[in-house]
Amino acid sequence: MEHSDKERQIIVTGGAIIRDQHNRILWQKRADSNDWGLPGGGMHAGETVEETMIREVKEETGLAVISSTLYAVYSGERLKYTYPGGDDVVFVMFIFDAVADLEDKIASDGKTLLFEDDDHESVTFVFYPIEEMNIEQINPAQRPLFEDLSQQDQQQGILRN
């Protein structure tokens, strides 16, 4: 179902860049789209974007966020997305650098997060260096963020289009 841009629903999200002690990033493989992205999700009425990120990280990964700082806000043309069910949306993504309590949360392989996803939103969570991720495997809405992380964040400023 094709919508004009005026009809696209705007979804405000909060997401987290969570790193382990080896500076690897926590990636979530989603069950619905089978692609990779950062943990995070949509804002509820009355929440701040930071509260959204903290809640979504807890719901999706079981991790408690200890501290966070705003990394960037993504909006604009590159954030248009069509869900597998056909809904056309545009995201406004608030992405945080977040520190989470990882104690006793990593499997013996040293990279897989131990978490039972009762909602079946995720296939797995794995810490990977950014260099080992292929942009074609990243959720299209998060590719601008992936590109920034891959380029060691050479773009200045918090607002990203």
GIGIZI-V749359 format. One record per residue. N is the residue number from 1. RES is the residue in one small letter. PHI is phi in radians with two decimals (* if undefined). D_FIRST is the distance of its C-alpha to the first C-alpha in whole Angstrom. Layout:
n->N res->RES phi->PHI d_first->D_FIRST
n->N res->RES phi->PHI d_first->D_FIRST
This chain:
n->1 res->m phi->* d_first->0
n->2 res->e phi->-1.55 d_first->4
n->3 res->h phi->-1.96 d_first->6
n->4 res->s phi->-1.27 d_first->10
n->5 res->d phi->-1.04 d_first->12
n->6 res->k phi->-1.18 d_first->14
n->7 res->e phi->-1.62 d_first->11
n->8 res->r phi->-1.13 d_first->11
n->9 res->q phi->-1.32 d_first->13
n->10 res->i phi->-1.64 d_first->16
n->11 res->i phi->-2.08 d_first->18
n->12 res->v phi->-1.61 d_first->22
n->13 res->t phi->-2.22 d_first->23
n->14 res->g phi->-2.17 d_first->26
n->15 res->g phi->-2.33 d_first->27
n->16 res->a phi->-2.29 d_first->31
n->17 res->i phi->-1.66 d_first->32
n->18 res->i phi->-1.94 d_first->35
n->19 res->r phi->-1.99 d_first->38
n->20 res->d phi->-1.63 d_first->41
n->21 res->q phi->-1.18 d_first->44
n->22 res->h phi->-1.74 d_first->44
n->23 res->n phi->1.18 d_first->41
n->24 res->r phi->-1.43 d_first->38
n->25 res->i phi->-1.68 d_first->35
n->26 res->l phi->-1.38 d_first->33
n->27 res->w phi->-1.96 d_first->30
n->28 res->q phi->-1.87 d_first->28
n->29 res->k phi->-1.67 d_first->26
n->30 res->r phi->-1.40 d_first->23
n->31 res->a phi->-1.31 d_first->22
n->32 res->d phi->-1.29 d_first->19
n->33 res->s phi->-1.98 d_first->18
n->34 res->n phi->1.04 d_first->21
n->35 res->d phi->-2.03 d_first->22
n->36 res->w phi->-1.84 d_first->25
n->37 res->g phi->-2.95 d_first->25
n->38 res->l phi->-1.51 d_first->27
n->39 res->p phi->-1.14 d_first->27
n->40 res->g phi->2.80 d_first->26
n->41 res->g phi->-3.13 d_first->23
n->42 res->g phi->-1.31 d_first->22
n->43 res->m phi->-1.33 d_first->24
n->44 res->h phi->-1.68 d_first->26
n->45 res->a phi->-0.97 d_first->27
n->46 res->g phi->1.60 d_first->30
n->47 res->e phi->-1.53 d_first->30
n->48 res->t phi->-1.48 d_first->31
n->49 res->v phi->-1.14 d_first->29
n->50 res->e phi->-1.17 d_first->32
n->51 res->e phi->-1.07 d_first->33
n->52 res->t phi->-1.04 d_first->29
n->53 res->m phi->-1.05 d_first->30
n->54 res->i phi->-1.08 d_first->33
n->55 res->r phi->-1.11 d_first->31
n->56 res->e phi->-1.13 d_first->28
n->57 res->v phi->-1.06 d_first->31
n->58 res->k phi->-1.10 d_first->33
n->59 res->e phi->-1.12 d_first->30
n->60 res->e phi->-1.48 d_first->29
n->61 res->t phi->-2.13 d_first->32
n->62 res->g phi->1.41 d_first->35
n->63 res->l phi->-1.49 d_first->36
n->64 res->a phi->-1.67 d_first->38
n->65 res->v phi->-1.37 d_first->38
n->66 res->i phi->-1.58 d_first->41
n->67 res->s phi->-2.69 d_first->40
n->68 res->s phi->-2.74 d_first->38
n->69 res->t phi->-2.36 d_first->37
n->70 res->l phi->-1.19 d_first->34
n->71 res->y phi->-1.56 d_first->34
n->72 res->a phi->-2.93 d_first->31
n->73 res->v phi->-2.07 d_first->28
n->74 res->y phi->-1.87 d_first->25
n->75 res->s phi->-2.71 d_first->22
n->76 res->g phi->1.85 d_first->21
n->77 res->e phi->-0.94 d_first->19
n->78 res->r phi->-1.24 d_first->19
n->79 res->l phi->-1.74 d_first->18
n->80 res->k phi->-1.28 d_first->14
n->81 res->y phi->-2.65 d_first->12
n->82 res->t phi->-2.05 d_first->9
n->83 res->y phi->-1.15 d_first->11
n->84 res->p phi->-0.92 d_first->11
n->85 res->g phi->-1.40 d_first->9
n->86 res->g phi->1.82 d_first->6
n->87 res->d phi->-1.26 d_first->7
n->88 res->d phi->-1.63 d_first->8
n->89 res->v phi->-2.38 d_first->12
n->90 res->v phi->-2.34 d_first->15
n->91 res->f phi->-1.68 d_first->18
n->92 res->v phi->-2.04 d_first->21
n->93 res->m phi->-1.84 d_first->24
n->94 res->f phi->-1.75 d_first->27
n->95 res->i phi->-1.90 d_first->29
n->96 res->f phi->-1.99 d_first->32
n->97 res->d phi->-1.39 d_first->35
n->98 res->a phi->-2.19 d_first->36
n->99 res->v phi->-1.84 d_first->39
n->100 res->a phi->-2.12 d_first->39
n->101 res->d phi->-1.32 d_first->42
n->102 res->l phi->-1.75 d_first->42
n->103 res->e phi->-1.04 d_first->45
n->104 res->d phi->1.05 d_first->45
n->105 res->k phi->-2.00 d_first->41
n->106 res->i phi->-1.92 d_first->41
n->107 res->a phi->-1.17 d_first->42
n->108 res->s phi->-1.13 d_first->45
n->109 res->d phi->-1.29 d_first->43
n->110 res->g phi->1.42 d_first->43
n->111 res->k phi->-2.42 d_first->39
n->112 res->t phi->-1.64 d_first->37
n->113 res->l phi->-1.32 d_first->37
n->114 res->l phi->-1.48 d_first->38
n->115 res->f phi->-2.77 d_first->35
n->116 res->e phi->-1.65 d_first->34
n->117 res->d phi->-1.55 d_first->31
n->118 res->d phi->-1.16 d_first->31
n->119 res->d phi->-1.49 d_first->27
n->120 res->h phi->1.01 d_first->26
n->121 res->e phi->-1.39 d_first->24
n->122 res->s phi->-2.15 d_first->26
n->123 res->v phi->-1.51 d_first->28
n->124 res->t phi->-2.84 d_first->30
n->125 res->f phi->-2.23 d_first->32
n->126 res->v phi->-2.42 d_first->34
n->127 res->f phi->-1.51 d_first->36
n->128 res->y phi->-2.27 d_first->35
n->129 res->p phi->-1.16 d_first->37
n->130 res->i phi->-0.98 d_first->34
n->131 res->e phi->-1.15 d_first->36
n->132 res->e phi->-1.57 d_first->35
n->133 res->m phi->-1.67 d_first->31
n->134 res->n phi->-1.74 d_first->29
n->135 res->i phi->-1.00 d_first->26
n->136 res->e phi->-1.18 d_first->24
n->137 res->q phi->-1.56 d_first->24
n->138 res->i phi->-1.50 d_first->23
n->139 res->n phi->-0.90 d_first->20
n->140 res->p phi->-0.93 d_first->18
n->141 res->a phi->-1.20 d_first->18
n->142 res->q phi->-1.76 d_first->22
n->143 res->r phi->-1.09 d_first->23
n->144 res->p phi->-1.03 d_first->25
n->145 res->l phi->-1.15 d_first->27
n->146 res->f phi->-1.00 d_first->28
n->147 res->e phi->-1.07 d_first->29
n->148 res->d phi->-1.10 d_first->31
n->149 res->l phi->-1.13 d_first->33
n->150 res->s phi->-1.15 d_first->33
n->151 res->q phi->-1.60 d_first->35
n->152 res->q phi->0.97 d_first->37
n->153 res->d phi->0.99 d_first->36
n->154 res->q phi->-1.31 d_first->37
n->155 res->q phi->-1.30 d_first->35
n->156 res->q phi->-1.60 d_first->37
n->157 res->g phi->1.65 d_first->35
n->158 res->i phi->-1.53 d_first->33
n->159 res->l phi->-1.43 d_first->30
n->160 res->r phi->-2.17 d_first->28
n->161 res->n phi->-1.97 d_first->25
